[in-house]
Amino acid sequence: MSGTMNRLPGPDGPGAEPGAEPDWLMARGLERPPDFPGSSPAAVLLRKRRIAAALKPLLPQVPGADAVRPLIGPVGGTTAWVAEQPGPAVADSWNLTVFVDPGLSMEFWRPVTDEFVHLLRRLGLCRQEVAHTFDRRSMSEWNRPPTTGGRRTQADGATSGPVLVLTDGLAGSWYTGVAAELLHALGERYPVVVVHLLPEELWPSTGIAARPRAVYGHVRGVQRPRAAEDAEGDMFPVPVLPLREAPLWRWAKFLARGPGSWSHLPTVLVSAQAARLSWPPFPGVRHSAVTAEELVVDFGRTASHGAGTLAAALAAVPLNLPVMRHVQSRVVPGSAPDLLSELFIAGLLLPVVRPDEVCHHDRVTFDFPPGTRQLLLGAAKRAGTAEVLADAASFVEHELQVPGVERWGGLHMEGERESDDPVNARAEPFLRVQLDVLKALSGPYSGRARALERALEEWSRQRHEGSGQGPPASDFAGP
């Protein structure tokens, strides 16, 4: 953390001099109550999982920090934890570098990854404003000559690590071995660790097949466990940790001990040659012959309760990232983005725009496979479906400022009125979702459904005939 970041005047604390340790700032970062006003859901999630407390071993041991210690406390131990050898604690600050996987499904986690970087900055463990992208280009731009000790160097600000890679393991690079090559390149020069954002029970459905191994020192090169038969040639283990307190605490303690320490941690073996690694097939790729019924049945058999609840609610709304996060906060409050990841792994969430448009808030960017939405709606309670749609419509209109959905919020009160929603390029994808919902609600909503279906058919016919009333294809929110 730079001197300018440390100098925060005002009633919350004194401004630190340039180069001084931000004692009060780090203490306040750990002492803040779990639900202070104005906190984001991502910040609440990280506090709920005690991520700041888990990183305590990497913080400087400063006078007057005793008030923080009760908040940290020991975490649940294991046999391996008890057996780890003691070592000298590192007394000065670290400068962690954060890389984020650029995979499409990582957009579900963007608020969490951004807040994670902000948390490290508040603790004085990181000086970068935003995370780097975990790809060759970003790594080559970031790469700097290493310094000794893996700690902050006051002379030139350079660092030799450690490096944290945040990922959900669902990008294609984890299945082809490209990610392993990047990890190998980092691990040759810096202590590197992968922070897996999904819970451990979902790891088998990702491209990261971690298993416990003994790791030594700074977890690189010749310090790999010599007795491991699968660690040959230039391979070495890279720790893979869930975003939870206990595993991160163990890793931070291991890292703080410095060279010569060891620990048992979940790891993956990485090599400079991706072809030498055997990666599992991508579980989310399903054969084109799989029907909507099979998708829904398979999802219902394996999904968590929260993911099932979220899928039924999302079937009632047009899908983009802000809407999905809003609906999740209403129907499964306090849950993590891994519920969206479950739907993505199951093949229920498909992007319908180019990757660079996925973050657009004024259009439909995701959808269910054909026929899947109707099945999910058919299994849901009609009153709940109407309520979710009305709430999401209000959010789309007032928060996202999307035109053409002004009357959605009164659907549950205007069921018998025929639809007069205008059909245009921007509203069409939203209206097609409304049509599916109206058909599922049936009863008093049937008249509106028939009128809307006629309007959409007329719009499609005019567009197909090139009458000039349809917009160019580039204006549509389709693939």
C-alpha positions in Angstrom: 0.0 0.0 0.0 1.5 3.4 -1.0 2.0 6.3 1.3 -0.8 8.2 -0.2 -3.2 5.4 0.4 -2.1 5.2 4.1 -2.8 8.9 4.8 -6.5 8.9 5.4 -7.3 11.9 7.7 -10.5 12.4 9.5 -12.4 11.0 12.5 -11.7 7.4 11.6 -8.0 7.6 12.3 -4.7 9.5 11.9 -3.0 9.9 8.5 0.1 7.8 8.3 3.4 9.2 7.1 4.7 7.9 3.7 6.5 4.6 4.3 4.9 4.0 7.7 3.0 0.8 8.4 -0.8 1.4 8.3 -1.4 0.0 11.8 -4.7 1.6 12.5 -6.0 0.9 8.9 -5.3 -2.8 9.1 -6.8 -3.0 12.6 -10.0 -1.3 11.4 -10.2 -3.6 8.4 -10.4 -6.5 10.7 -12.6 -4.8 13.3 -15.5 -3.5 11.1 -18.8 -5.1 12.0 -20.1 -7.7 9.6 -23.0 -5.6 8.3 -21.9 -2.0 8.5 -24.2 0.4 6.5 -23.4 0.6 2.8 -21.6 -2.7 2.5 -21.8 -4.5 -0.7 -23.0 -8.2 -0.9 -19.5 -9.2 -2.0 -17.9 -7.4 1.0 -20.4 -9.1 3.3 -19.5 -12.5 1.8 -15.8 -12.0 2.4 -16.4 -10.9 6.0 -18.8 -13.8 6.5 -16.0 -16.2 5.5 -13.4 -14.3 7.6 -11.0 -13.8 4.7 -9.3 -10.9 6.5 -8.8 -13.0 9.6 -7.3 -15.9 7.5 -4.6 -13.5 6.2 -3.5 -12.4 9.7 -0.2 -14.4 9.5 0.9 -12.1 6.6 0.2 -8.9 8.5 3.0 -7.1 10.3 3.2 -7.8 14.0 2.8 -4.2 15.3 2.4 -2.8 18.8 -1.2 -2.1 19.9 -2.7 -4.8 17.7 -3.8 -6.9 20.6 -7.4 -5.8 20.1 -7.4 -7.5 16.8 -6.2 -10.9 17.9 -9.4 -12.0 19.5 -11.1 -11.6 16.2 -8.7 -13.9 14.5 -8.4 -16.9 16.8 -7.2 -20.4 15.9 -9.0 -22.2 13.1 -10.0 -25.9 13.1 -6.9 -28.0 12.8 -6.2 -31.3 11.1 -3.5 -33.9 11.6 -1.4 -32.2 8.9 -1.8 -28.8 10.5 -0.7 -30.1 13.9 2.3 -31.8 12.3 3.6 -28.8 10.5 7.0 -27.7 11.7 7.3 -24.3 13.4 9.4 -21.6 11.9 10.2 -17.9 12.3 7.4 -15.5 11.5 7.9 -12.9 8.7 7.7 -9.6 10.4 7.4 -7.1 7.5 4.7 -6.6 4.9 4.0 -8.6 1.8 2.9 -7.3 -1.6 0.5 -9.9 -3.1 -0.2 -9.8 -6.8 -3.7 -10.9 -7.9 -4.6 -12.4 -11.3 -8.2 -13.2 -12.3 -9.2 -15.9 -14.8 -10.8 -14.2 -17.8 -13.3 -17.0 -18.4 -16.9 -16.0 -19.2 -18.4 -17.6 -16.1 -16.0 -15.6 -14.0 -18.3 -12.6 -14.6 -20.6 -14.1 -12.0 -17.8 -13.5 -9.5 -16.6 -10.1 -10.6 -18.0 -8.2 -7.6 -16.2 -10.8 -5.3 -12.9 -10.6 -7.1 -13.0 -6.8 -7.1 -13.8 -6.7 -3.4 -11.0 -9.2 -2.7 -8.4 -6.9 -4.2 -9.9 -4.0 -2.2 -9.6 -6.0 0.9 -6.0 -6.8 0.3 -5.3 -3.1 -0.3 -7.1 -2.2 3.0 -4.9 -4.7 4.9 -1.7 -3.3 3.3 -1.0 -6.6 1.5 -1.5 -5.4 -2.0 -0.8 -2.2 -3.9 -2.5 -2.8 -7.3 -5.7 -1.0 -8.1 -7.3 -3.9 -10.0 -6.5 -7.5 -10.6 -4.5 -8.5 -13.7 -5.9 -10.8 -16.3 -4.7 -14.4 -16.1 -3.4 -14.7 -19.7 0.0 -14.5 -21.5 -0.4 -10.9 -22.6 -1.2 -9.6 -19.1 1.6 -11.7 -17.5 4.2 -10.4 -20.0 3.2 -6.7 -19.3 3.2 -7.3 -15.5 6.4 -9.3 -15.3 9.2 -7.7 -13.4 12.7 -8.7 -12.2 12.3 -10.5 -8.9 13.7 -9.4 -5.7 14.7 -11.5 -2.7 12.6 -12.7 0.2 9.2 -12.5 -1.4 8.4 -9.3 0.4 8.0 -5.6 -0.3 11.1 -3.8 -1.3 11.2 -0.2 -0.2 13.8 0.8 -2.7 12.1 0.2 -6.0 8.6 -1.2 -5.1 9.3 -4.4 -6.9 8.3 -7.8 -5.5 9.0 -11.5 -5.9 5.5 -12.5 -4.9 3.4 -14.2 -3.9 0.9 -14.4 -6.7 -2.8 -15.4 -6.2 -4.8 -16.6 -9.2 -8.6 -16.4 -8.6 -10.7 -18.8 -10.8 -13.7 -21.0 -10.9 -11.9 -23.5 -13.0 -14.5 -23.5 -15.8 -12.6 -21.7 -18.6 -11.3 -23.8 -21.4 -7.7 -23.1 -20.5 -8.1 -25.4 -17.5 -9.1 -28.3 -19.7 -6.5 -27.8 -22.5 -3.5 -27.3 -20.2 -2.9 -23.6 -21.1 -3.6 -22.5 -17.5 -1.0 -25.1 -16.3 1.6 -23.5 -18.6 0.8 -20.1 -17.2 1.0 -21.4 -13.6 4.3 -23.0 -14.4 5.7 -19.8 -15.8 4.6 -17.9 -12.6 5.8 -20.6 -10.3 9.3 -20.7 -11.7 9.8 -17.2 -10.3 7.2 -16.5 -7.7 5.3 -18.3 -4.9 2.0 -18.9 -6.6 -1.4 -20.2 -5.3 -4.8 -20.8 -7.0 -7.8 -19.6 -5.0 -10.7 -21.7 -6.3 -14.0 -19.7 -5.9 -16.3 -22.7 -6.1 -17.0 -24.9 -3.1 -15.0 -28.2 -3.0 -18.0 -30.3 -3.8 -18.1 -28.6 -7.2 -14.4 -29.0 -8.0 -14.8 -32.4 -9.8 -17.1 -30.5 -12.3 -14.3 -28.1 -13.1 -11.0 -28.4 -15.0 -8.9 -28.3 -11.7 -8.3 -31.8 -10.3 -6.5 -31.0 -7.0 -5.2 -33.6 -4.6 -3.3 -33.2 -1.2 0.5 -33.2 -1.5 3.4 -32.1 0.7 4.7 -28.7 -0.4 7.9 -27.0 0.7 9.3 -23.5 1.0 8.0 -21.2 -1.7 6.3 -24.0 -3.6 8.4 -24.0 -6.7 10.9 -25.9 -8.8 13.3 -28.1 -6.9 11.3 -27.7 -3.7 8.6 -30.1 -4.8 8.3 -33.4 -2.9 10.9 -35.7 -4.2 9.0 -38.9 -3.2 6.0 -38.1 -5.4 6.1 -40.4 -8.4 3.9 -38.1 -10.4 6.2 -35.1 -9.9 8.7 -35.7 -12.7 10.8 -33.5 -14.9 9.9 -29.9 -14.7 6.6 -30.5 -12.9 5.9 -29.0 -9.5 2.8 -28.6 -7.3 0.8 -25.4 -7.0 -1.6 -25.1 -4.0 -5.3 -24.8 -4.8 -7.4 -23.3 -1.9 -11.1 -22.7 -1.5 -12.1 -19.2 -0.6 -12.6 -20.0 3.1 -10.9 -19.1 6.3 -9.2 -22.3 7.4 -7.4 -23.3 4.2 -6.3 -19.7 3.6 -5.1 -19.5 7.2 -3.0 -22.6 6.7 -1.5 -21.3 3.5 -0.7 -17.9 5.0 1.0 -19.5 8.0 3.0 -21.8 5.6 4.0 -18.8 3.5 5.0 -16.7 6.5 7.4 -19.3 7.8 9.6 -18.9 4.7 12.0 -21.3 3.1 12.3 -24.7 4.7 8.7 -24.9 6.0 6.3 -27.5 4.6 2.6 -28.3 4.7 0.0 -30.6 3.2 -2.2 -28.6 0.9 -4.5 -29.5 -2.1 -2.4 -29.0 -5.2 -2.2 -29.4 -9.0 0.9 -30.5 -10.8 1.9 -28.0 -13.5 4.3 -28.4 -16.4 5.8 -26.1 -19.0 4.4 -28.6 -21.6 0.6 -28.8 -21.5 0.6 -31.9 -23.7 2.2 -33.8 -20.9 -0.8 -33.3 -18.6 -4.0 -35.2 -18.6 -7.1 -33.0 -18.2 -10.7 -34.2 -17.7 -13.3 -33.5 -20.3 -15.4 -30.4 -19.9 -18.5 -31.5 -18.0 -20.7 -28.7 -19.2 -20.4 -29.7 -22.9 -23.5 -31.8 -23.6 -24.4 -33.7 -26.7 -26.9 -31.9 -29.0 -29.3 -34.8 -28.7 -29.9 -34.1 -25.0 -33.4 -32.9 -24.6 -34.7 -30.1 -22.3 -36.4 -32.7 -20.1 -33.1 -34.5 -19.6 -31.3 -31.3 -18.7 -33.9 -30.4 -16.1 -34.1 -33.9 -14.6 -30.3 -34.1 -14.4 -30.1 -30.7 -12.8 -32.8 -31.5 -10.3 -30.9 -34.7 -9.3 -27.6 -33.0 -8.6 -28.3 -29.4 -7.8 -28.2 -27.9 -4.4 -31.4 -26.6 -2.8 -30.3 -23.0 -3.4 -29.5 -23.6 -7.0 -32.9 -25.2 -7.6 -34.7 -22.3 -6.0 -32.7 -19.8 -8.1 -33.3 -21.7 -11.4 -37.0 -21.6 -10.9 -36.9 -17.9 -10.1 -34.6 -17.0 -13.1 -37.0 -18.8 -15.4 -39.5 -16.0 -14.8 -37.2 -13.1 -15.8 -35.1 -11.9 -18.7 -31.5 -12.7 -18.0 -28.4 -10.5 -17.7 -25.9 -10.2 -14.9 -27.5 -7.4 -12.9 -30.9 -9.1 -13.1 -29.6 -12.5 -12.1 -27.7 -11.0 -9.1 -30.8 -9.0 -8.1 -33.1 -12.1 -8.3 -30.6 -14.2 -6.3 -30.4 -11.6 -3.6 -34.2 -11.7 -3.2 -34.9 -15.5 -3.4 -31.6 -16.8 -1.8 -30.4 -13.9 0.3 -26.8 -14.1 1.5 -25.8 -16.8 -1.0 -22.6 -16.8 -3.1 -22.3 -16.7 -6.9 -21.6 -20.4 -6.9 -25.3 -20.9 -7.3 -25.1 -19.3 -10.8 -22.0 -21.4 -11.4 -24.1 -24.5 -10.7 -26.6 -23.5 -13.4 -23.7 -22.8 -15.8 -22.1 -26.1 -15.2 -25.4 -27.9 -15.7 -25.8 -26.2 -19.1 -28.9 -24.2 -18.0 -27.3 -20.8 -18.5 -26.1 -20.0 -22.0 -24.7 -16.7 -23.3 -26.6 -15.3 -26.2 -24.3 -12.4 -27.0 -20.6 -12.0 -27.8 -18.3 -12.4 -24.8 -17.5 -8.7 -24.8 -21.3 -7.9 -24.5 -22.0 -10.2 -21.6 -21.7 -7.3 -19.1 -24.3 -5.1 -20.9 -27.2 -4.4 -18.6 -29.7 -3.1 -21.1 -30.2 -6.3 -23.0 -30.7 -10.0 -22.6 -27.3 -11.6 -22.4 -28.1 -15.1 -21.1 -30.9 -17.6 -21.8 -32.0 -21.1 -21.0 -31.7 -23.8 -23.7 -34.9 -24.1 -25.8 -37.7 -25.6 -23.9 -36.0 -25.5 -20.5 -37.5 -22.3 -19.3 -41.0 -23.6 -20.0 -40.3 -26.8 -18.0 -39.0 -24.8 -15.0 -41.9 -22.5 -15.1 -44.3 -25.4 -15.3 -42.9 -26.8 -12.0 -43.0 -23.5 -10.1 -45.9 -22.0 -8.3 -47.8 -19.4 -10.4 -48.1 -16.8 -7.6 -44.4 -17.0 -7.0 -43.6 -16.7 -10.7 -45.8 -13.5 -11.1 -44.2 -12.0 -8.0 -40.6 -12.6 -9.2 -41.4 -11.2 -12.7 -43.0 -8.1 -11.2 -40.1 -7.4 -8.9 -37.5 -8.0 -11.7 -39.5 -5.8 -14.1 -39.4 -2.9 -11.6 -35.6 -3.4 -11.2 -35.1 -3.5 -15.0 -37.2 -0.3 -15.5 -36.1 1.8 -12.6 -32.5 0.6 -11.9 -31.3 -0.5 -15.3 -33.4 2.1 -17.2 -34.5 -0.3 -19.9 -37.5 1.1 -21.9 -40.4 -1.0 -23.0 -41.2 -2.9 -19.8 -43.1 -0.1 -18.0 -46.3 -2.2 -17.5 -44.6 -5.4 -16.4 -44.8 -4.5 -12.8 -48.6 -4.7 -12.9 -49.0 -8.0 -14.5 -50.3 -9.7 -11.4 -53.1 -7.0 -11.2 -53.9 -6.7 -14.9 -54.0 -10.3 -15.9 -57.1 -10.0 -18.2 -56.0 -6.9 -20.1 -54.7 -7.6 -23.5 -51.1 -6.7 -24.1 -50.2 -3.4 -25.7 -46.5 -3.6 -25.0 -44.6 -2.1 -28.0 -42.4 -4.5 -29.9 -39.1 -3.0 -31.0 -35.5 -4.2 -31.3 -34.5 -3.5 -27.7 -37.7 -4.8 -26.1 -38.2 -8.0 -28.2 -35.9 -10.3 -26.2 -37.5 -9.1 -22.9 -41.0 -9.5 -24.4 -40.3 -13.1 -25.5 -39.5 -13.9 -21.9 -42.7 -12.2 -20.8 -44.6 -14.4 -23.3 -43.2 -17.6 -21.8 -44.2 -16.4 -18.3 -47.7 -15.4 -19.4 -48.3 -18.8 -21.0 -47.1 -20.5 -17.8 -49.4 -18.4 -15.7 -52.3 -19.1 -18.0 -55.8 -18.5 -16.7 -56.5 -14.7 -16.6 -53.1 -14.1 -18.3 -54.1 -16.0 -21.5 -55.5 -13.0 -23.3 -52.3 -11.0 -22.8 -50.3 -14.0 -23.9 -52.3 -14.3 -27.2 -52.0 -10.6 -28.0 -48.3 -10.5 -27.3 -47.7 -13.6 -29.3 -49.5 -12.0 -32.3 -47.5 -8.8 -31.9 -44.2 -10.8 -31.8 -45.2 -12.8 -34.9 -46.0 -9.7 -36.8 -42.7 -8.1 -35.8 -40.8 -11.2 -36.9 -42.7 -11.2 -40.3 -41.9 -7.6 -41.0 -38.3 -8.1 -40.1 -38.0 -11.2 -42.3 -39.6 -9.4 -45.2 -37.3 -6.4 -44.9 -40.1 -3.9 -44.7 -37.9 -1.3 -43.1 -39.7 -1.5 -39.7 -37.2 -4.0 -38.3 -33.8 -2.9 -37.2 -30.4 -4.1 -38.5 -29.3 -7.5 -37.2 -26.5 -5.9 -35.2 -29.1 -4.2 -33.0 -30.6 -7.5 -31.7 -29.5 -9.1 -28.5 -29.2 -12.5 -30.2 -26.0 -14.5 -30.9 
